[in-house]
Amino acid sequence: MDLSNRTVLIVGGTSGIGRELARRFAAAGSTVAVGGRSAEALSELAEEGFGTFGIDVTDSTSVASARDAVLARYPELDTVVTMSGVMLLEDLRDPAHFEVAATTIETNLLGTIRVIDAFTPHLVQRGAGTFITVTSGIAFLPFPPMPSYAASKAAVHAYAEALRAQLDNTGVGVVELVPPAVATAGQEKVNPHALPLDDFATEVMDLLGTEATPREILVNRVLVHRWAERDGTYDELVAQRSQALATLPSRQEKR
């Protein structure tokens, strides 16, 4: 993929991985716009020279309004990255978890679909372009304390596979970015093995440049997740990760 002359929109790019990728695409020579909910973060990014747009992926009206604003300013838009997501703990023994599940699915899955739906007509009409969806290693090797997060990311993986098939012969490609635990948003505090953000972004940009439209972007650290079933390590690794259930606040309180 030629990263030097693209026009990229990163939805959910106001922090963490999305923000760093925005900077990397810009450094490579692409024109980059960022969408998100944080007015403060958008203001900071505007000062860095990015185009910025307010967008709430849980609101269809907000998504449509942002699309219209983006395309009015960047009619040559050819790459849409759907980064928006929430990552929340759930105790499935507690009926109150359903609100967490609903929020997670609404943002991670339906939010992704809303953004893709909004920009599909534009990219298809251009006859060329790329969607980059973002899943997780947890889509392929669940982390039991976050069941709906795992389910939502597995669903985005399946949706991206179907989207790729349906957009075949339109000139629009679909790339799935599969991050492992990355040291952002406090991950480094709970997971000392989280991959440093700078290292992750460097590897991602290198991998993006290896093919015209790679199906999946798999950094080395996520391979153990992605291929656990194939390699026969799935059951053992899920059992190991299940030990983290003891850290759920509701279970700690009952000790």
Secondary structure in CASP SS format (residue, H / E / C, confidence):
PFRMAT SS
TARGET T0000
AUTHOR 0000-0000-0000
METHOD secondary structure of the structure
MODEL  1
M C 1.00
D C 1.00
L C 1.00
S C 1.00
N C 1.00
R C 1.00
T E 1.00
V E 1.00
L E 1.00
I E 1.00
V E 1.00
G C 1.00
G C 1.00
T C 1.00
S C 1.00
G H 1.00
I H 1.00
G H 1.00
R H 1.00
E H 1.00
L H 1.00
A H 1.00
R H 1.00
R H 1.00
F H 1.00
A H 1.00
A H 1.00
A H 1.00
G C 1.00
S C 1.00
T E 1.00
V E 1.00
A E 1.00
V E 1.00
G E 1.00
G E 1.00
R C 1.00
S C 1.00
A H 1.00
E H 1.00
A H 1.00
L H 1.00
S H 1.00
E H 1.00
L H 1.00
A H 1.00
E H 1.00
E C 1.00
G C 1.00
F C 1.00
G E 1.00
T E 1.00
F E 1.00
G E 1.00
I C 1.00
D C 1.00
V C 1.00
T C 1.00
D C 1.00
S H 1.00
T H 1.00
S H 1.00
V H 1.00
A H 1.00
S H 1.00
A H 1.00
R H 1.00
D H 1.00
A H 1.00
V H 1.00
L H 1.00
A H 1.00
R H 1.00
Y C 1.00
P C 1.00
E C 1.00
L C 1.00
D C 1.00
T E 1.00
V E 1.00
V E 1.00
T E 1.00
M C 1.00
S C 1.00
G C 1.00
V C 1.00
M C 1.00
L C 1.00
L C 1.00
E C 1.00
D C 1.00
L C 1.00
R C 1.00
D C 1.00
P C 1.00
A C 1.00
H H 1.00
F H 1.00
E H 1.00
V H 1.00
A H 1.00
A H 1.00
T H 1.00
T H 1.00
I H 1.00
E H 1.00
T H 1.00
N H 1.00
L H 1.00
L H 1.00
G H 1.00
T H 1.00
I H 1.00
R H 1.00
V H 1.00
I H 1.00
D H 1.00
A H 1.00
F H 1.00
T H 1.00
P H 1.00
H H 1.00
L H 1.00
V H 1.00
Q H 1.00
R H 1.00
G C 1.00
A C 1.00
G E 1.00
T E 1.00
F E 1.00
I E 1.00
T E 1.00
V E 1.00
T C 1.00
S C 1.00
G H 1.00
I H 1.00
A H 1.00
F C 1.00
L C 1.00
P C 1.00
F C 1.00
P C 1.00
P C 1.00
M C 1.00
P H 1.00
S H 1.00
Y H 1.00
A H 1.00
A H 1.00
S H 1.00
K H 1.00
A H 1.00
A H 1.00
V H 1.00
H H 1.00
A H 1.00
Y H 1.00
A H 1.00
E H 1.00
A H 1.00
L H 1.00
R H 1.00
A H 1.00
Q H 1.00
L C 1.00
D C 1.00
N C 1.00
T C 1.00
G C 1.00
V E 1.00
G E 1.00
V E 1.00
V E 1.00
E E 1.00
L E 1.00
V C 1.00
P C 1.00
P C 1.00
A C 1.00
V E 1.00
A E 1.00
T C 1.00
A C 1.00
G C 1.00
Q H 1.00
E H 1.00
K H 1.00
V H 1.00
N C 1.00
P C 1.00
H C 1.00
A C 1.00
L E 1.00
P E 1.00
L H 1.00
D H 1.00
D H 1.00
F H 1.00
A H 1.00
T H 1.00
E H 1.00
V H 1.00
M H 1.00
D H 1.00
L H 1.00
L H 1.00
G C 1.00
T C 1.00
E C 1.00
A C 1.00
T C 1.00
P C 1.00
R C 1.00
E E 1.00
I E 1.00
L C 1.00
V C 1.00
N H 1.00
R H 1.00
V H 1.00
L H 1.00
V H 1.00
H H 1.00
R H 1.00
W C 1.00
A H 1.00
E H 1.00
R H 1.00
D H 1.00
G C 1.00
T C 1.00
Y H 1.00
D H 1.00
E H 1.00
L H 1.00
V H 1.00
A H 1.00
Q H 1.00
R H 1.00
S H 1.00
Q H 1.00
A H 1.00
L H 1.00
A H 1.00
T H 1.00
L C 1.00
P H 1.00
S H 1.00
R H 1.00
Q H 1.00
E H 1.00
K C 1.00
R C 1.00
END
